[in-house]
Amino acid sequence: MFRRSPAPDVHRRVSAGLARHGLWLYALEAYEPGADGRHLVWSMMTILVCPLSKVRGIVAARAPERIVSLLDPDFPSPYVGLEYAGRHLRLSFHDVEVATWDEEIPTAQDIRELLAFVGEWSRAAPLLIHCRAGVGRSTAAAFVTACALNPRADEKTIAVALRRRAPFARPNEMLVRRADAALVREGRMSAAIEETRPIALRADSSDIPLPRSEGTPFELPSTFA
């Protein structure tokens, strides 16, 4: 269905109706150099990532096959309609790396539920993943999903694709670390996120940017060559 192209840039077309929600609709053929020099094959059946404030608009515009909500334990999940019964996974934990008396980190059980849920995605329509801000938990879950669906792909190639689409992303490291263990990636997923982290966001950097209150909706491919 897809064929390779020597074109180095991503070829894309925008749907005016979706532009209001900050989403790109990709053409069937789109290519971008990977971290190892290979080309990625981008699919129409992408992983959509957004903040909570954009969920209803994106559901109306794209009709995703499945939805993953990652929110604080005391935060209500968005209502997306009875048609999503059995197709809406709700996981509750805070966007933190270390548990405290009033903040919960993602557990191994959370990861098992996430992997089982995305493993049932037929890719007949997009998968939507969101958290409150669309910056930490959802970007981590999108990366984990792409890695799980592409066991032979280079983890850094997937991380680079994520960073290009969402330079504001701060993937929750605990979520990635637990998924790395569950998928037996021997630390490669965590290393890929760290190695592609913008210099200003690294732990040893003195240039600490102001936190972003909300991320921009974006798409990550579901298939990597």
C-alpha angles and dihedrals in degrees: 000000000000126000130195122256131195090222108120097203130073110256110214142164126205126227109217091213092056095043089079088066094046094248131135121218107212125215117243092258118050130149137188131172113259127221090266096046096262123120124252119226109223119206132206087232095076136165108254117209126190147143122266092259092064100045100096094046093049093046089053093046102040107022095215118211093226137013131209118197118194110185142145114283093252095043118100118234117238118263108243101170139272090278089075095059105133091011099074118081116197118195122179125208137112126262093251136115098217126044119237133181090276103025127071128206125210111278132215087254090056089054093049091052092047094049093046092049097049089042088067093054107119092195090230085129134007126288115233121209121181142166129179098281102015090233112091120015098029095047090050091049091049090053091047091049093051091049092048093050092047106044093167097047122103109259092218091055089057092046091051090052089051093049092049093052095040113024088168092060120123101183113209102255097205091055090050092045094052092046090049089057094045092051092043093235092150094229097310095118094051091045092051092053092048095045093051095044112123110256092242090059098050119113093240094051121107091199100087112178124215112267116261112237096208136006128227117253112257142167130239120195118250094211129057124183 
